[in-house]
């Protein structure tokens, strides 16, 4: 049974992760879609280098590398679903606190509405 991918949706109906992916150049966008396909097929069985647990949070990081290194922060929900919360282009070694805060804020908003 396949896993589902759910994109975080703002109160106004925007989908920031979907927009982030759409606005990327072709090569990094294709890499993200490939890793999303792995998540759909193998679920929580996908491991590094494609995903990484962010220690001290409930967040996971979908990772691509190459000319444009991207990260998408997500959580696993009940019912075999991944909720994609925030995407960004990685420019430094460590995941910036600002990016973590955005994802955690969106998760809190999502939980309040659902």
Phi and psi restraints in degrees (range 20) as a CNS / XPLOR table:
assign (resid 1 and name C) (resid 2 and name N)
       (resid 2 and name CA) (resid 2 and name C) 1.0 -71.8 20.0 2
assign (resid 2 and name N) (resid 2 and name CA)
       (resid 2 and name C) (resid 3 and name N) 1.0 154.1 20.0 2
assign (resid 2 and name C) (resid 3 and name N)
       (resid 3 and name CA) (resid 3 and name C) 1.0 -88.0 20.0 2
assign (resid 3 and name N) (resid 3 and name CA)
       (resid 3 and name C) (resid 4 and name N) 1.0 153.7 20.0 2
assign (resid 3 and name C) (resid 4 and name N)
       (resid 4 and name CA) (resid 4 and name C) 1.0 -99.4 20.0 2
assign (resid 4 and name N) (resid 4 and name CA)
       (resid 4 and name C) (resid 5 and name N) 1.0 148.3 20.0 2
assign (resid 4 and name C) (resid 5 and name N)
       (resid 5 and name CA) (resid 5 and name C) 1.0 -112.9 20.0 2
assign (resid 5 and name N) (resid 5 and name CA)
       (resid 5 and name C) (resid 6 and name N) 1.0 122.0 20.0 2
assign (resid 5 and name C) (resid 6 and name N)
       (resid 6 and name CA) (resid 6 and name C) 1.0 -115.5 20.0 2
assign (resid 6 and name N) (resid 6 and name CA)
       (resid 6 and name C) (resid 7 and name N) 1.0 131.9 20.0 2
assign (resid 6 and name C) (resid 7 and name N)
       (resid 7 and name CA) (resid 7 and name C) 1.0 -93.1 20.0 2
assign (resid 7 and name N) (resid 7 and name CA)
       (resid 7 and name C) (resid 8 and name N) 1.0 129.8 20.0 2
assign (resid 7 and name C) (resid 8 and name N)
       (resid 8 and name CA) (resid 8 and name C) 1.0 -53.4 20.0 2
assign (resid 8 and name N) (resid 8 and name CA)
       (resid 8 and name C) (resid 9 and name N) 1.0 136.2 20.0 2
assign (resid 8 and name C) (resid 9 and name N)
       (resid 9 and name CA) (resid 9 and name C) 1.0 -121.0 20.0 2
assign (resid 9 and name N) (resid 9 and name CA)
       (resid 9 and name C) (resid 10 and name N) 1.0 130.9 20.0 2
assign (resid 9 and name C) (resid 10 and name N)
       (resid 10 and name CA) (resid 10 and name C) 1.0 -70.6 20.0 2
assign (resid 10 and name N) (resid 10 and name CA)
       (resid 10 and name C) (resid 11 and name N) 1.0 168.1 20.0 2
assign (resid 10 and name C) (resid 11 and name N)
       (resid 11 and name CA) (resid 11 and name C) 1.0 -59.6 20.0 2
assign (resid 11 and name N) (resid 11 and name CA)
       (resid 11 and name C) (resid 12 and name N) 1.0 -26.1 20.0 2
assign (resid 11 and name C) (resid 12 and name N)
       (resid 12 and name CA) (resid 12 and name C) 1.0 -93.2 20.0 2
assign (resid 12 and name N) (resid 12 and name CA)
       (resid 12 and name C) (resid 13 and name N) 1.0 4.0 20.0 2
assign (resid 12 and name C) (resid 13 and name N)
       (resid 13 and name CA) (resid 13 and name C) 1.0 94.8 20.0 2
assign (resid 13 and name N) (resid 13 and name CA)
       (resid 13 and name C) (resid 14 and name N) 1.0 2.1 20.0 2
assign (resid 13 and name C) (resid 14 and name N)
       (resid 14 and name CA) (resid 14 and name C) 1.0 -74.9 20.0 2
assign (resid 14 and name N) (resid 14 and name CA)
       (resid 14 and name C) (resid 15 and name N) 1.0 153.3 20.0 2
assign (resid 14 and name C) (resid 15 and name N)
       (resid 15 and name CA) (resid 15 and name C) 1.0 -125.0 20.0 2
assign (resid 15 and name N) (resid 15 and name CA)
       (resid 15 and name C) (resid 16 and name N) 1.0 87.0 20.0 2
assign (resid 15 and name C) (resid 16 and name N)
       (resid 16 and name CA) (resid 16 and name C) 1.0 -59.7 20.0 2
assign (resid 16 and name N) (resid 16 and name CA)
       (resid 16 and name C) (resid 17 and name N) 1.0 -34.6 20.0 2
assign (resid 16 and name C) (resid 17 and name N)
       (resid 17 and name CA) (resid 17 and name C) 1.0 -72.2 20.0 2
assign (resid 17 and name N) (resid 17 and name CA)
       (resid 17 and name C) (resid 18 and name N) 1.0 -41.5 20.0 2
assign (resid 17 and name C) (resid 18 and name N)
       (resid 18 and name CA) (resid 18 and name C) 1.0 -59.9 20.0 2
assign (resid 18 and name N) (resid 18 and name CA)
       (resid 18 and name C) (resid 19 and name N) 1.0 -42.1 20.0 2
assign (resid 18 and name C) (resid 19 and name N)
       (resid 19 and name CA) (resid 19 and name C) 1.0 -65.8 20.0 2
assign (resid 19 and name N) (resid 19 and name CA)
       (resid 19 and name C) (resid 20 and name N) 1.0 -41.8 20.0 2
assign (resid 19 and name C) (resid 20 and name N)
       (resid 20 and name CA) (resid 20 and name C) 1.0 -57.1 20.0 2
assign (resid 20 and name N) (resid 20 and name CA)
       (resid 20 and name C) (resid 21 and name N) 1.0 -48.9 20.0 2
assign (resid 20 and name C) (resid 21 and name N)
       (resid 21 and name CA) (resid 21 and name C) 1.0 -62.9 20.0 2
assign (resid 21 and name N) (resid 21 and name CA)
       (resid 21 and name C) (resid 22 and name N) 1.0 -46.2 20.0 2
assign (resid 21 and name C) (resid 22 and name N)
       (resid 22 and name CA) (resid 22 and name C) 1.0 -59.4 20.0 2
assign (resid 22 and name N) (resid 22 and name CA)
       (resid 22 and name C) (resid 23 and name N) 1.0 -34.9 20.0 2
assign (resid 22 and name C) (resid 23 and name N)
       (resid 23 and name CA) (resid 23 and name C) 1.0 -83.4 20.0 2
assign (resid 23 and name N) (resid 23 and name CA)
       (resid 23 and name C) (resid 24 and name N) 1.0 -5.0 20.0 2
assign (resid 23 and name C) (resid 24 and name N)
       (resid 24 and name CA) (resid 24 and name C) 1.0 -76.0 20.0 2
assign (resid 24 and name N) (resid 24 and name CA)
       (resid 24 and name C) (resid 25 and name N) 1.0 156.0 20.0 2
assign (resid 24 and name C) (resid 25 and name N)
       (resid 25 and name CA) (resid 25 and name C) 1.0 -61.2 20.0 2
assign (resid 25 and name N) (resid 25 and name CA)
       (resid 25 and name C) (resid 26 and name N) 1.0 162.4 20.0 2
assign (resid 25 and name C) (resid 26 and name N)
       (resid 26 and name CA) (resid 26 and name C) 1.0 -54.5 20.0 2
assign (resid 26 and name N) (resid 26 and name CA)
       (resid 26 and name C) (resid 27 and name N) 1.0 -49.2 20.0 2
assign (resid 26 and name C) (resid 27 and name N)
       (resid 27 and name CA) (resid 27 and name C) 1.0 -61.6 20.0 2
assign (resid 27 and name N) (resid 27 and name CA)
       (resid 27 and name C) (resid 28 and name N) 1.0 -52.6 20.0 2
assign (resid 27 and name C) (resid 28 and name N)
       (resid 28 and name CA) (resid 28 and name C) 1.0 -65.3 20.0 2
assign (resid 28 and name N) (resid 28 and name CA)
       (resid 28 and name C) (resid 29 and name N) 1.0 -33.3 20.0 2
assign (resid 28 and name C) (resid 29 and name N)
       (resid 29 and name CA) (resid 29 and name C) 1.0 -63.1 20.0 2
assign (resid 29 and name N) (resid 29 and name CA)
       (resid 29 and name C) (resid 30 and name N) 1.0 -43.5 20.0 2
assign (resid 29 and name C) (resid 30 and name N)
       (resid 30 and name CA) (resid 30 and name C) 1.0 -61.9 20.0 2
assign (resid 30 and name N) (resid 30 and name CA)
       (resid 30 and name C) (resid 31 and name N) 1.0 -40.7 20.0 2
assign (resid 30 and name C) (resid 31 and name N)
       (resid 31 and name CA) (resid 31 and name C) 1.0 -62.6 20.0 2
assign (resid 31 and name N) (resid 31 and name CA)
       (resid 31 and name C) (resid 32 and name N) 1.0 -41.7 20.0 2
assign (resid 31 and name C) (resid 32 and name N)
       (resid 32 and name CA) (resid 32 and name C) 1.0 -62.5 20.0 2
assign (resid 32 and name N) (resid 32 and name CA)
       (resid 32 and name C) (resid 33 and name N) 1.0 -46.2 20.0 2
assign (resid 32 and name C) (resid 33 and name N)
       (resid 33 and name CA) (resid 33 and name C) 1.0 -59.9 20.0 2
assign (resid 33 and name N) (resid 33 and name CA)
       (resid 33 and name C) (resid 34 and name N) 1.0 -36.2 20.0 2
assign (resid 33 and name C) (resid 34 and name N)
       (resid 34 and name CA) (resid 34 and name C) 1.0 -64.4 20.0 2
assign (resid 34 and name N) (resid 34 and name CA)
       (resid 34 and name C) (resid 35 and name N) 1.0 -42.8 20.0 2
assign (resid 34 and name C) (resid 35 and name N)
       (resid 35 and name CA) (resid 35 and name C) 1.0 -70.3 20.0 2
assign (resid 35 and name N) (resid 35 and name CA)
       (resid 35 and name C) (resid 36 and name N) 1.0 -36.5 20.0 2
assign (resid 35 and name C) (resid 36 and name N)
       (resid 36 and name CA) (resid 36 and name C) 1.0 -61.9 20.0 2
assign (resid 36 and name N) (resid 36 and name CA)
       (resid 36 and name C) (resid 37 and name N) 1.0 -37.3 20.0 2
assign (resid 36 and name C) (resid 37 and name N)
       (resid 37 and name CA) (resid 37 and name C) 1.0 -62.4 20.0 2
assign (resid 37 and name N) (resid 37 and name CA)
       (resid 37 and name C) (resid 38 and name N) 1.0 -40.4 20.0 2
assign (resid 37 and name C) (resid 38 and name N)
       (resid 38 and name CA) (resid 38 and name C) 1.0 -61.5 20.0 2
assign (resid 38 and name N) (resid 38 and name CA)
       (resid 38 and name C) (resid 39 and name N) 1.0 -42.7 20.0 2
assign (resid 38 and name C) (resid 39 and name N)
       (resid 39 and name CA) (resid 39 and name C) 1.0 -61.9 20.0 2
assign (resid 39 and name N) (resid 39 and name CA)
       (resid 39 and name C) (resid 40 and name N) 1.0 -43.0 20.0 2
assign (resid 39 and name C) (resid 40 and name N)
       (resid 40 and name CA) (resid 40 and name C) 1.0 -60.8 20.0 2
assign (resid 40 and name N) (resid 40 and name CA)
       (resid 40 and name C) (resid 41 and name N) 1.0 -40.4 20.0 2
assign (resid 40 and name C) (resid 41 and name N)
       (resid 41 and name CA) (resid 41 and name C) 1.0 -80.5 20.0 2
assign (resid 41 and name N) (resid 41 and name CA)
       (resid 41 and name C) (resid 42 and name N) 1.0 -44.9 20.0 2
assign (resid 41 and name C) (resid 42 and name N)
       (resid 42 and name CA) (resid 42 and name C) 1.0 -108.6 20.0 2
assign (resid 42 and name N) (resid 42 and name CA)
       (resid 42 and name C) (resid 43 and name N) 1.0 -7.9 20.0 2
assign (resid 42 and name C) (resid 43 and name N)
       (resid 43 and name CA) (resid 43 and name C) 1.0 56.9 20.0 2
assign (resid 43 and name N) (resid 43 and name CA)
       (resid 43 and name C) (resid 44 and name N) 1.0 -132.4 20.0 2
assign (resid 43 and name C) (resid 44 and name N)
       (resid 44 and name CA) (resid 44 and name C) 1.0 -71.9 20.0 2
assign (resid 44 and name N) (resid 44 and name CA)
       (resid 44 and name C) (resid 45 and name N) 1.0 -1.1 20.0 2
assign (resid 44 and name C) (resid 45 and name N)
       (resid 45 and name CA) (resid 45 and name C) 1.0 -78.9 20.0 2
assign (resid 45 and name N) (resid 45 and name CA)
       (resid 45 and name C) (resid 46 and name N) 1.0 -11.3 20.0 2
assign (resid 45 and name C) (resid 46 and name N)
       (resid 46 and name CA) (resid 46 and name C) 1.0 -72.7 20.0 2
assign (resid 46 and name N) (resid 46 and name CA)
       (resid 46 and name C) (resid 47 and name N) 1.0 134.7 20.0 2
assign (resid 46 and name C) (resid 47 and name N)
       (resid 47 and name CA) (resid 47 and name C) 1.0 -127.2 20.0 2
assign (resid 47 and name N) (resid 47 and name CA)
       (resid 47 and name C) (resid 48 and name N) 1.0 -174.2 20.0 2
assign (resid 47 and name C) (resid 48 and name N)
       (resid 48 and name CA) (resid 48 and name C) 1.0 -56.9 20.0 2
assign (resid 48 and name N) (resid 48 and name CA)
       (resid 48 and name C) (resid 49 and name N) 1.0 146.1 20.0 2
assign (resid 48 and name C) (resid 49 and name N)
       (resid 49 and name CA) (resid 49 and name C) 1.0 -88.4 20.0 2
assign (resid 49 and name N) (resid 49 and name CA)
       (resid 49 and name C) (resid 50 and name N) 1.0 3.8 20.0 2
assign (resid 49 and name C) (resid 50 and name N)
       (resid 50 and name CA) (resid 50 and name C) 1.0 -79.6 20.0 2
assign (resid 50 and name N) (resid 50 and name CA)
       (resid 50 and name C) (resid 51 and name N) 1.0 -35.0 20.0 2
assign (resid 50 and name C) (resid 51 and name N)
       (resid 51 and name CA) (resid 51 and name C) 1.0 -136.7 20.0 2
assign (resid 51 and name N) (resid 51 and name CA)
       (resid 51 and name C) (resid 52 and name N) 1.0 157.8 20.0 2
assign (resid 51 and name C) (resid 52 and name N)
       (resid 52 and name CA) (resid 52 and name C) 1.0 -150.3 20.0 2
assign (resid 52 and name N) (resid 52 and name CA)
       (resid 52 and name C) (resid 53 and name N) 1.0 136.2 20.0 2
assign (resid 52 and name C) (resid 53 and name N)
       (resid 53 and name CA) (resid 53 and name C) 1.0 -76.9 20.0 2
assign (resid 53 and name N) (resid 53 and name CA)
       (resid 53 and name C) (resid 54 and name N) 1.0 135.0 20.0 2
assign (resid 53 and name C) (resid 54 and name N)
       (resid 54 and name CA) (resid 54 and name C) 1.0 -91.1 20.0 2
assign (resid 54 and name N) (resid 54 and name CA)
       (resid 54 and name C) (resid 55 and name N) 1.0 110.5 20.0 2
assign (resid 54 and name C) (resid 55 and name N)
       (resid 55 and name CA) (resid 55 and name C) 1.0 -57.7 20.0 2
assign (resid 55 and name N) (resid 55 and name CA)
       (resid 55 and name C) (resid 56 and name N) 1.0 136.5 20.0 2
assign (resid 55 and name C) (resid 56 and name N)
       (resid 56 and name CA) (resid 56 and name C) 1.0 84.8 20.0 2
assign (resid 56 and name N) (resid 56 and name CA)
       (resid 56 and name C) (resid 57 and name N) 1.0 3.7 20.0 2
assign (resid 56 and name C) (resid 57 and name N)
       (resid 57 and name CA) (resid 57 and name C) 1.0 -136.8 20.0 2
assign (resid 57 and name N) (resid 57 and name CA)
       (resid 57 and name C) (resid 58 and name N) 1.0 172.9 20.0 2
assign (resid 57 and name C) (resid 58 and name N)
       (resid 58 and name CA) (resid 58 and name C) 1.0 -93.2 20.0 2
assign (resid 58 and name N) (resid 58 and name CA)
       (resid 58 and name C) (resid 59 and name N) 1.0 6.4 20.0 2
assign (resid 58 and name C) (resid 59 and name N)
       (resid 59 and name CA) (resid 59 and name C) 1.0 -83.8 20.0 2
assign (resid 59 and name N) (resid 59 and name CA)
       (resid 59 and name C) (resid 60 and name N) 1.0 147.7 20.0 2
assign (resid 59 and name C) (resid 60 and name N)
       (resid 60 and name CA) (resid 60 and name C) 1.0 -116.9 20.0 2
assign (resid 60 and name N) (resid 60 and name CA)
       (resid 60 and name C) (resid 61 and name N) 1.0 158.6 20.0 2
assign (resid 60 and name C) (resid 61 and name N)
       (resid 61 and name CA) (resid 61 and name C) 1.0 -123.0 20.0 2
assign (resid 61 and name N) (resid 61 and name CA)
       (resid 61 and name C) (resid 62 and name N) 1.0 118.7 20.0 2
assign (resid 61 and name C) (resid 62 and name N)
       (resid 62 and name CA) (resid 62 and name C) 1.0 -84.4 20.0 2
assign (resid 62 and name N) (resid 62 and name CA)
       (resid 62 and name C) (resid 63 and name N) 1.0 129.4 20.0 2
assign (resid 62 and name C) (resid 63 and name N)
       (resid 63 and name CA) (resid 63 and name C) 1.0 -123.3 20.0 2
assign (resid 63 and name N) (resid 63 and name CA)
       (resid 63 and name C) (resid 64 and name N) 1.0 135.4 20.0 2
assign (resid 63 and name C) (resid 64 and name N)
       (resid 64 and name CA) (resid 64 and name C) 1.0 -128.8 20.0 2
assign (resid 64 and name N) (resid 64 and name CA)
       (resid 64 and name C) (resid 65 and name N) 1.0 154.3 20.0 2
assign (resid 64 and name C) (resid 65 and name N)
       (resid 65 and name CA) (resid 65 and name C) 1.0 -131.0 20.0 2
assign (resid 65 and name N) (resid 65 and name CA)
       (resid 65 and name C) (resid 66 and name N) 1.0 -177.4 20.0 2
assign (resid 65 and name C) (resid 66 and name N)
       (resid 66 and name CA) (resid 66 and name C) 1.0 118.5 20.0 2
assign (resid 66 and name N) (resid 66 and name CA)
       (resid 66 and name C) (resid 67 and name N) 1.0 -151.7 20.0 2
assign (resid 66 and name C) (resid 67 and name N)
       (resid 67 and name CA) (resid 67 and name C) 1.0 -57.7 20.0 2
assign (resid 67 and name N) (resid 67 and name CA)
       (resid 67 and name C) (resid 68 and name N) 1.0 -37.8 20.0 2
assign (resid 67 and name C) (resid 68 and name N)
       (resid 68 and name CA) (resid 68 and name C) 1.0 -124.4 20.0 2
assign (resid 68 and name N) (resid 68 and name CA)
       (resid 68 and name C) (resid 69 and name N) 1.0 108.0 20.0 2
assign (resid 68 and name C) (resid 69 and name N)
       (resid 69 and name CA) (resid 69 and name C) 1.0 -85.1 20.0 2
assign (resid 69 and name N) (resid 69 and name CA)
       (resid 69 and name C) (resid 70 and name N) 1.0 122.0 20.0 2
assign (resid 69 and name C) (resid 70 and name N)
       (resid 70 and name CA) (resid 70 and name C) 1.0 -115.9 20.0 2
assign (resid 70 and name N) (resid 70 and name CA)
       (resid 70 and name C) (resid 71 and name N) 1.0 157.0 20.0 2
assign (resid 70 and name C) (resid 71 and name N)
       (resid 71 and name CA) (resid 71 and name C) 1.0 -136.7 20.0 2
assign (resid 71 and name N) (resid 71 and name CA)
       (resid 71 and name C) (resid 72 and name N) 1.0 139.1 20.0 2
assign (resid 71 and name C) (resid 72 and name N)
       (resid 72 and name CA) (resid 72 and name C) 1.0 -125.7 20.0 2
assign (resid 72 and name N) (resid 72 and name CA)
       (resid 72 and name C) (resid 73 and name N) 1.0 122.6 20.0 2
assign (resid 72 and name C) (resid 73 and name N)
       (resid 73 and name CA) (resid 73 and name C) 1.0 -90.6 20.0 2
assign (resid 73 and name N) (resid 73 and name CA)
       (resid 73 and name C) (resid 74 and name N) 1.0 134.9 20.0 2
assign (resid 73 and name C) (resid 74 and name N)
       (resid 74 and name CA) (resid 74 and name C) 1.0 -149.2 20.0 2
assign (resid 74 and name N) (resid 74 and name CA)
       (resid 74 and name C) (resid 75 and name N) 1.0 168.5 20.0 2
assign (resid 74 and name C) (resid 75 and name N)
       (resid 75 and name CA) (resid 75 and name C) 1.0 -128.7 20.0 2
assign (resid 75 and name N) (resid 75 and name CA)
       (resid 75 and name C) (resid 76 and name N) 1.0 160.3 20.0 2
assign (resid 75 and name C) (resid 76 and name N)
       (resid 76 and name CA) (resid 76 and name C) 1.0 -97.4 20.0 2
assign (resid 76 and name N) (resid 76 and name CA)
       (resid 76 and name C) (resid 77 and name N) 1.0 131.2 20.0 2
assign (resid 76 and name C) (resid 77 and name N)
       (resid 77 and name CA) (resid 77 and name C) 1.0 -108.3 20.0 2
assign (resid 77 and name N) (resid 77 and name CA)
       (resid 77 and name C) (resid 78 and name N) 1.0 164.9 20.0 2
assign (resid 77 and name C) (resid 78 and name N)
       (resid 78 and name CA) (resid 78 and name C) 1.0 -61.0 20.0 2
assign (resid 78 and name N) (resid 78 and name CA)
       (resid 78 and name C) (resid 79 and name N) 1.0 152.6 20.0 2
assign (resid 78 and name C) (resid 79 and name N)
       (resid 79 and name CA) (resid 79 and name C) 1.0 83.9 20.0 2
assign (resid 79 and name N) (resid 79 and name CA)
       (resid 79 and name C) (resid 80 and name N) 1.0 25.9 20.0 2
assign (resid 79 and name C) (resid 80 and name N)
       (resid 80 and name CA) (resid 80 and name C) 1.0 58.3 20.0 2
assign (resid 80 and name N) (resid 80 and name CA)
       (resid 80 and name C) (resid 81 and name N) 1.0 50.3 20.0 2
assign (resid 80 and name C) (resid 81 and name N)
       (resid 81 and name CA) (resid 81 and name C) 1.0 -131.1 20.0 2
assign (resid 81 and name N) (resid 81 and name CA)
       (resid 81 and name C) (resid 82 and name N) 1.0 139.2 20.0 2
assign (resid 81 and name C) (resid 82 and name N)
       (resid 82 and name CA) (resid 82 and name C) 1.0 -105.7 20.0 2
assign (resid 82 and name N) (resid 82 and name CA)
       (resid 82 and name C) (resid 83 and name N) 1.0 132.8 20.0 2
assign (resid 82 and name C) (resid 83 and name N)
       (resid 83 and name CA) (resid 83 and name C) 1.0 -105.6 20.0 2
assign (resid 83 and name N) (resid 83 and name CA)
       (resid 83 and name C) (resid 84 and name N) 1.0 111.4 20.0 2
assign (resid 83 and name C) (resid 84 and name N)
       (resid 84 and name CA) (resid 84 and name C) 1.0 -84.1 20.0 2
assign (resid 84 and name N) (resid 84 and name CA)
       (resid 84 and name C) (resid 85 and name N) 1.0 121.7 20.0 2
assign (resid 84 and name C) (resid 85 and name N)
       (resid 85 and name CA) (resid 85 and name C) 1.0 -103.5 20.0 2
assign (resid 85 and name N) (resid 85 and name CA)
       (resid 85 and name C) (resid 86 and name N) 1.0 -40.6 20.0 2
assign (resid 85 and name C) (resid 86 and name N)
       (resid 86 and name CA) (resid 86 and name C) 1.0 -157.7 20.0 2
assign (resid 86 and name N) (resid 86 and name CA)
       (resid 86 and name C) (resid 87 and name N) 1.0 137.2 20.0 2
assign (resid 86 and name C) (resid 87 and name N)
       (resid 87 and name CA) (resid 87 and name C) 1.0 -123.5 20.0 2
assign (resid 87 and name N) (resid 87 and name CA)
       (resid 87 and name C) (resid 88 and name N) 1.0 147.1 20.0 2
assign (resid 87 and name C) (resid 88 and name N)
       (resid 88 and name CA) (resid 88 and name C) 1.0 -158.0 20.0 2
assign (resid 88 and name N) (resid 88 and name CA)
       (resid 88 and name C) (resid 89 and name N) 1.0 160.7 20.0 2
assign (resid 88 and name C) (resid 89 and name N)
       (resid 89 and name CA) (resid 89 and name C) 1.0 -88.8 20.0 2
assign (resid 89 and name N) (resid 89 and name CA)
       (resid 89 and name C) (resid 90 and name N) 1.0 126.3 20.0 2
assign (resid 89 and name C) (resid 90 and name N)
       (resid 90 and name CA) (resid 90 and name C) 1.0 -83.4 20.0 2
assign (resid 90 and name N) (resid 90 and name CA)
       (resid 90 and name C) (resid 91 and name N) 1.0 127.9 20.0 2
assign (resid 90 and name C) (resid 91 and name N)
       (resid 91 and name CA) (resid 91 and name C) 1.0 -119.9 20.0 2
assign (resid 91 and name N) (resid 91 and name CA)
       (resid 91 and name C) (resid 92 and name N) 1.0 -16.0 20.0 2
assign (resid 91 and name C) (resid 92 and name N)
       (resid 92 and name CA) (resid 92 and name C) 1.0 -128.6 20.0 2
assign (resid 92 and name N) (resid 92 and name CA)
       (resid 92 and name C) (resid 93 and name N) 1.0 165.8 20.0 2
assign (resid 92 and name C) (resid 93 and name N)
       (resid 93 and name CA) (resid 93 and name C) 1.0 -58.5 20.0 2
assign (resid 93 and name N) (resid 93 and name CA)
       (resid 93 and name C) (resid 94 and name N) 1.0 -51.8 20.0 2
assign (resid 93 and name C) (resid 94 and name N)
       (resid 94 and name CA) (resid 94 and name C) 1.0 -89.4 20.0 2
assign (resid 94 and name N) (resid 94 and name CA)
       (resid 94 and name C) (resid 95 and name N) 1.0 145.9 20.0 2
assign (resid 94 and name C) (resid 95 and name N)
       (resid 95 and name CA) (resid 95 and name C) 1.0 -66.6 20.0 2
assign (resid 95 and name N) (resid 95 and name CA)
       (resid 95 and name C) (resid 96 and name N) 1.0 121.7 20.0 2
assign (resid 95 and name C) (resid 96 and name N)
       (resid 96 and name CA) (resid 96 and name C) 1.0 -62.6 20.0 2
assign (resid 96 and name N) (resid 96 and name CA)
       (resid 96 and name C) (resid 97 and name N) 1.0 140.9 20.0 2
assign (resid 96 and name C) (resid 97 and name N)
       (resid 97 and name CA) (resid 97 and name C) 1.0 -55.9 20.0 2
assign (resid 97 and name N) (resid 97 and name CA)
       (resid 97 and name C) (resid 98 and name N) 1.0 -37.2 20.0 2
assign (resid 97 and name C) (resid 98 and name N)
       (resid 98 and name CA) (resid 98 and name C) 1.0 -57.9 20.0 2
assign (resid 98 and name N) (resid 98 and name CA)
       (resid 98 and name C) (resid 99 and name N) 1.0 -42.7 20.0 2
assign (resid 98 and name C) (resid 99 and name N)
       (resid 99 and name CA) (resid 99 and name C) 1.0 -67.0 20.0 2
assign (resid 99 and name N) (resid 99 and name CA)
       (resid 99 and name C) (resid 100 and name N) 1.0 -39.3 20.0 2
assign (resid 99 and name C) (resid 100 and name N)
       (resid 100 and name CA) (resid 100 and name C) 1.0 -62.4 20.0 2
assign (resid 100 and name N) (resid 100 and name CA)
       (resid 100 and name C) (resid 101 and name N) 1.0 -43.2 20.0 2
assign (resid 100 and name C) (resid 101 and name N)
       (resid 101 and name CA) (resid 101 and name C) 1.0 -60.8 20.0 2
assign (resid 101 and name N) (resid 101 and name CA)
       (resid 101 and name C) (resid 102 and name N) 1.0 -41.9 20.0 2
assign (resid 101 and name C) (resid 102 and name N)
       (resid 102 and name CA) (resid 102 and name C) 1.0 -59.5 20.0 2
assign (resid 102 and name N) (resid 102 and name CA)
       (resid 102 and name C) (resid 103 and name N) 1.0 -48.3 20.0 2
assign (resid 102 and name C) (resid 103 and name N)
       (resid 103 and name CA) (resid 103 and name C) 1.0 -63.0 20.0 2
assign (resid 103 and name N) (resid 103 and name CA)
       (resid 103 and name C) (resid 104 and name N) 1.0 -44.1 20.0 2
assign (resid 103 and name C) (resid 104 and name N)
       (resid 104 and name CA) (resid 104 and name C) 1.0 -67.5 20.0 2
assign (resid 104 and name N) (resid 104 and name CA)
       (resid 104 and name C) (resid 105 and name N) 1.0 -36.1 20.0 2
assign (resid 104 and name C) (resid 105 and name N)
       (resid 105 and name CA) (resid 105 and name C) 1.0 -64.3 20.0 2
assign (resid 105 and name N) (resid 105 and name CA)
       (resid 105 and name C) (resid 106 and name N) 1.0 -43.6 20.0 2
assign (resid 105 and name C) (resid 106 and name N)
       (resid 106 and name CA) (resid 106 and name C) 1.0 -65.2 20.0 2
assign (resid 106 and name N) (resid 106 and name CA)
       (resid 106 and name C) (resid 107 and name N) 1.0 -38.5 20.0 2
assign (resid 106 and name C) (resid 107 and name N)
       (resid 107 and name CA) (resid 107 and name C) 1.0 -62.6 20.0 2
assign (resid 107 and name N) (resid 107 and name CA)
       (resid 107 and name C) (resid 108 and name N) 1.0 -44.1 20.0 2
assign (resid 107 and name C) (resid 108 and name N)
       (resid 108 and name CA) (resid 108 and name C) 1.0 -62.0 20.0 2
assign (resid 108 and name N) (resid 108 and name CA)
       (resid 108 and name C) (resid 109 and name N) 1.0 -42.7 20.0 2
assign (resid 108 and name C) (resid 109 and name N)
       (resid 109 and name CA) (resid 109 and name C) 1.0 -63.3 20.0 2
assign (resid 109 and name N) (resid 109 and name CA)
       (resid 109 and name C) (resid 110 and name N) 1.0 -42.7 20.0 2
assign (resid 109 and name C) (resid 110 and name N)
       (resid 110 and name CA) (resid 110 and name C) 1.0 -59.8 20.0 2
assign (resid 110 and name N) (resid 110 and name CA)
       (resid 110 and name C) (resid 111 and name N) 1.0 -46.7 20.0 2
assign (resid 110 and name C) (resid 111 and name N)
       (resid 111 and name CA) (resid 111 and name C) 1.0 -65.5 20.0 2
assign (resid 111 and name N) (resid 111 and name CA)
       (resid 111 and name C) (resid 112 and name N) 1.0 -34.4 20.0 2
assign (resid 111 and name C) (resid 112 and name N)
       (resid 112 and name CA) (resid 112 and name C) 1.0 -66.5 20.0 2
assign (resid 112 and name N) (resid 112 and name CA)
       (resid 112 and name C) (resid 113 and name N) 1.0 -37.2 20.0 2
assign (resid 112 and name C) (resid 113 and name N)
       (resid 113 and name CA) (resid 113 and name C) 1.0 -82.1 20.0 2
assign (resid 113 and name N) (resid 113 and name CA)
       (resid 113 and name C) (resid 114 and name N) 1.0 -19.7 20.0 2
